[in-house]
């Protein structure tokens, strides 16, 4: 009886390992493809998402029921709910209304979603203003340039938006916009007070302002190489000129950046202002203007997010600033290679699967390696067993060939034990196989021919 030969198992293990690796790579790649758009205010651009109300943007203001507001609007063409901040030029708005019937409902900022829904459900209001967000019908009017944003967020002026919405509801062309902000030089007393505070602590917070502290971490990344002065003022009275602190303080402190807040309008003055001040403001209010218009954010949150945007602009490569350090991210670096790694694992799996199929279809071929031969120990064992069986059935005519085969097998065993070159061992086994094949033909037993005999052992 022949001894069963041991087949190497590493190709099978490698095949399933390749499949498992392909699946892992595929899952990693798919998870890395998730994209989402989530805009939330009151956070650094790289900070975590916050829920509504967690940044102090909701006020204590409340609105009446829908029925109550409907009755108020029916009784008056302009209804201002307590806490409302929106203001406009009555002459321009009246001229835009003309002979039309327009009723305006003005609500305070900082309402939660349920309160905003109640305001929108007042059907007899032609225009609804929540904070400084102006909407009506299917339209919402928004500022589109720095002058419009400055008037809206510094003084609560929504004249341009209100006029644009009214004429849009009547399908009339838009009128020319008017800059609603006028400037004046700060008085000597005002400038002296602000300058003294800046020299003492780097910031001036006027009465009525809501800044509690400067976001130092955001400031350190926005201006890493210098100190910054902060002038924080409450929302300015509508229709009155704004004190132009920026140019005045730049003349006094030419090398120190100065940030001035008028309500929720932020201005930058100082070094490199011409390069990026307008870019930072347009980017900031273009993204967050809608949320600023309807919520009541504290100035601390506004300033922190503005400083984050200054950081983005400074390090965007627009003004020859070095890019900030980014820690090594293996996934980000390896992501482009993942599809190729997946393809390689799949190809390896298919190749090994095809090899398994071919081995099942041709067992004799399965005992061949890259040289066309079986592995040395298995081949030596098989041929030795064949020689033992042939010695029991051979006659005198087969003795010489069998003797030569046994001699070759003995030499192959010695060469294998001495760790000689495998090619030499294979050559000896090939000679022994030829002699054994000649012996089997001589005795006339095809089952003892090496190919048939070794195939049966593998099977």
Buried (B, 14 or more C-beta within 10 A) or exposed (E): EBEEBEBEEEEBEBBEBBBEBBEEBBEBBEEEEEEEEEEBBBBBEEEEEBEEEEBBBBBEBBBBEBEEBBBBBEEEEBBBBEBBBBBBBEEBBEEBBEEEEBBBBBBBBBBBEEBBEBBBBBEEBBBBBBBBBBBBEEBBBBBBEBBBBBBBBBBBBBBBBBBBBBBBBEEEEEBEBBEBBEEEEBEEEBBEBBBEBBEEEBBBBBEEBBBEEBBEEBBEBBBEEEEBBBBBBBBBEBEEEBBBBBEBBBEBBEEBBBBBBBBBBBBBBBBEBEBBBEBBBBBBBBBBBBBBBBBBBBBBBBBBBBBBBBBBBBBEEEEEBEEEEEEEEEEEEBBEEBEEBBEBBBEBBEBBBEBBEEBEEEBBEBBEEEEEBBBBEBBBBBBBBBBEBBBEEBEEEBEBBBBBBBBBBBBBBEBBEEEBEBEBBBBBBBBBBBBBBBBBBBBEBEEBBBEBBBBEBBE
